[in-house]
Every structure is written in structure tokens, then in C-alpha cells.
Amino acid sequence: MSKDFCLLDEPWLPVRLADGRVVELGLLEAFRRSGEITALAETTPTSLVAEYRLLLAIVHRAMARAFERDSKGRDLAWENSDRALWYREGLPVGKICAYLEYWRERFWLFHPQYPFMQVAALATCDETQQTFPLSAISIEQCFGTSIFNQEVFQTCAWKPAAIIRSMLGYMQYVPGGFFPGKKLKGSDRAGALVNTAAVLPVGKTLAQTLCLCLHPAPTGNREPDLPAWEREPLTIQELRGDSVLATGPNDRYTRQSRAVLLLREGNGAIRWLRFAAGWALGEDANAPDPMASFRVDSKGMVRLGFTEGRAFWRDLPAMVPNPSGTGQHAAVLDHAINLHQESSFDEIYQPLLVAGLASYQAKLLRWRIEQITLPSALLVDSEKALHLQELMALAEELFKALKSVAVSMLAEIMPEPSRKDTRNRARGLLGKSAFEASYFSFAERALPELLLLLGQGENERAETLWRVTLRKAAHFTWKQIQKDMGYSARALRADAKFLPRFYGALNKHIPESPESMISKEA
């Protein structure tokens, strides 16, 4: 295989410029223009996160190389003050480009020894001679709907830029198990971000975003945290082996969770690849992914992901400092908090990008990209964050109480309402209705003002606003379920029976105070 398509020079990374144009750039130009790039313009959630992680690994290793030792041989490290300087004045592009030039040989998509994010050893292994279509490294085509299994999608040629972006996202989000075929192992571990809604604090430019997300400098006594391109090429023995813990974020951000080797045809087209088990990632409960947040439920600490019918803002308490221990925000948010503190709160608001996918039994259920804008004060002030958590908990508690009454009312209009299976059927019907979406979408209308008031320390006004909003949301949702039940005699009797219970649950959780009455009238 001859060298071809260098990621440093060839355009492949989609970015949005300050003038609104979307263009593709090579890595060197992307870093040189990082101050005029507003964001990455990738539209696929999995690839978007993976591309940011690639850039972060590059910046981190470039800085580690630049700060490696002083004139006396002592280990050096950058501080938050350095990141604050880069945030204000721009990344040290010269050092980053020098690093990339040093490792240029490892950034060729096609290379006889070091093909980028691939395993050259697959070419000579008897067990990996079978070829697969490029859809094998496409999350949406491999794990999505059956339409992508048609031959027209499997055998079409892809451009190198599209292959790189798809492969990066696949490596990070591939579900556990194994597809296609069983090569080197019967099954394999999932990628680092499977079923995760990854969170990234973002700035006004690409340079600022990378500064906000950049993880701390390495310490001299730890095992080096190397990205894929700085390691020796993976061997067949390593691919067959057990899972291996990540040495740090750089390793996680670029882990080759599946082994791939692209194949070029005589005319240069790329349609096929070799595919096998990857270098499996082991999980350490004490070192979670830096972009994963957690909340507590009946199963303990679980990663935040995208759940059907559940608005992501309901998990905001897990995005901010959580003294109560009912959640744990992503480590990358700590990096942003430290930068804000070093910068003396230059930015009033901190936008958060949340992206990822949800899958079940190796089947893609949904993927999503969201942006949430939080007042910076909520990220750095634990007391304000605690108040946000209390108000979010109030919304959940009221919803749970209303749901219980609604299930009982629906069961009442069915035969044998007291039976357990009748309540289960009623619960299923309610789950398929717009009950939950109606309640939380109505409450969401007040969310921007609520966050603003909490960020300004206007706790009483924020609480009054939220209580009034939740009462209105409850009334709106109850009217919706009344309409859904219809107006039969049985439905009207059930409504008359359970309406007092509705008001009882509402007044128990949110007693109507004089202040809320005044606010409601206004």
C-alpha cells in the first residue's frame, strides 16, 4: 500500500466559519484558522463528538511535547492560567502544527505500516481476508433501519473524507457484541461512548471550545497517555486479548474499538474493507469518560443518555455541581469551570453541546444533538446549583404524583379496575400518550427565565415562577387526559371521582401561595 490522503493537508474536517460558510479543511489549516472557525459543522452526532475528541487529543499531546522539560530537565506542565491566555488570545498554533508535522507519517489514511486509525496487520492475517462493505463502519447503516442493508448502500464508493468522519464516530459509539462476522473473537466490547449523551462546553470559536474542554497536563510519574497514532501498530495478539483500561483521555478519545483496514481498488475507489475485533476498552468505575455525566436512579449511578420521550433538560442537576450526591457531572465541565474561575467570569453564559446516541441490543434507537445555555454562575456556585436541583426535583415529584392519579383514573374506565393487570394496561396506555411530553414541554417554557433568575441569585422569584409554571403545566396536562378519555358515562364518573385526588396531589406538592396567585394574575 502506498501513502495517500494525508489528514494534515487534505480537506476532510467540516467547519463553520465566522461568515457562516461551511468548508472542509485539513488538520493543519483547521488549527491555523481555529480563531475564525465558530464550530465543527458535522451533522452526525457520533462523528461530531469524535472529531472534537480527536482535536482535543492532538492539542493535549502537542502541549505535553512543548512543555515536556525545562533547561534543568524538570517536568513542566501548563496551568489554568495558560489555558486562560489561549482562550483570550488563541491557541499556540505553532506548537500544535510542529507536533502534527513531527507525527505526519501517522496521519496518512493509506500507509503500508501506519494507516490512520487502522490495523495494517489485518492484511496478512488468514482469518481477516474476508472483505466487507464500508457500511460496516457506519453507525446509522450498520445498526440503523433495514433500508441501509440494501445492496445499493453496501457497495457504493465513499470519498475519503466521509470514511474518516464515519470511522471516527463508529470507533467511539459502536455497541457491544460483534458485527459483521466473528473475526479474532466471538464478540467485542463497546466503544467508549456507547449509550452516552456526551457533553462539551463550547465557546465562540473552535479555539475557545478546545481550551474549555482541554484536560489537565500529564504528571511525570504516570504512564504516558498516548493517542492511537503515537502507539506502535496494533498486533493480532493484542486484538485477540482481553480488554485494557485506558491510560487517560487521549487513549479513550482515539481508542480503536474495532480493527479496520480500508481497501483501494485499481481506479482509486474505496468500497471495501477488512474488519475484526478491536483493542477492547476496559471500564474503570474510578475513571469514567470525561464527557459522560451520571445521575442516580433505582439502579445506582447511570450514565446520562437520550431516553425516548424524556427531555434532556430534566437532567440539568447532573450538569452542575451536585453537593447532594444525586448526580455527577462530566469531568470536562470541571475543566470549563476552572477556566471560568481563572478568567474572572468573563462569560456570563456557558453553552453546552450534548450529542450522542441510544441503542438496544446493537440496534440504533435514536441519536440527537442539543445545545443548552447555562448561566456560568450555575456551574461555579454550588449553592445556586443546589437550588436548581431542588426545583428540578419538585417538577419530577409532582409529575410522579399526577401520573399515579392518572393511571388510577384510566384503570377506572376499564373492566375490573382493581386488578393488577388492569393497572398495568392503564400504565401502558398512559406511557404511549402525550401525558409526560405535555407536562414537561409546558414547564420548559419557563426554563430560560428560571435559569436566568437562579444565575442572578433571585431565588425567591425563581421559585415563584417555577411553582406557578408547574401548576399550570399540571392543569394543562390533566385537561389533555380528560379529553383523551372521552365523554362516556364511565369516563365522566371516573373524572368526577379522581378530580379531587388530582387537586390533592397538586396542593400537596405545590400549595398555592398568595405570591403565586399575584404572579398568576399578572
CORDASUL-V648660 format. One line per field, one symbol per residue. psi: psi as a letter, one per 30 degrees, with the letter a starting at -180 (. if undefined). burial: # if it has 16 or more other ideal C-beta (glycine too) atoms within 10 Angstrom, else .. A space follows every 50 residues. Layout:
psi: ???
burial: ???
This chain:
psi: klkkikfeekkfjklklfgfkklklleeeeeegfffkelkgkfkeeeeee eeeeeeeeeeeeeeeegelafggkklklleeeeeeeeefllieeeeeeee eegefggkekkfehkkgljffffgkefhfklllfffgjeeeegblfeffk eefeglklkeeeeeeeeeeeeegkllakkkljjflelllllfgkhkjkkk kkafleeeeeeefklllllfflkkjkleffllkkleeeeflllkkkfaee eefgkifkkkjkkklegfljfllkklkajkkkkjffilkfgklklkafga kkkkajkkgjkfffgeffflkiffggljlkffeeeeeeeeefghhekelj kkkklalklkhhkkelllklkkjkkfefffjfeeeeeeeeeeeeeeeeee eeeeeeeeeeefglkiffkefeeeeeeeeeffageeeeefeeefefeeee eeeeefgieeeeeeeeeeeeeeeeeeeeeeeeeefahleeeeeeeeefee eeeeeefeeikjleeeeeeee.
burial: ....####.#.#####........###########.######.####### ##############..#..........#.#.######...###.###.## ..#..######..######.##..#..#...#############...... ...#...#.##.##############.##...###..############# ###.##############......#######..#.#.##......##### ##############.....############......#########.... ..####....############....#######.######.##...#..# #########....##.#..#.#.########..######.##.##..##. ###.##########..#....##..##.##..#.##.###.###.##..# #####...#.###########.##..##.###..#.....#..##..#.. ##..##..##.....#......
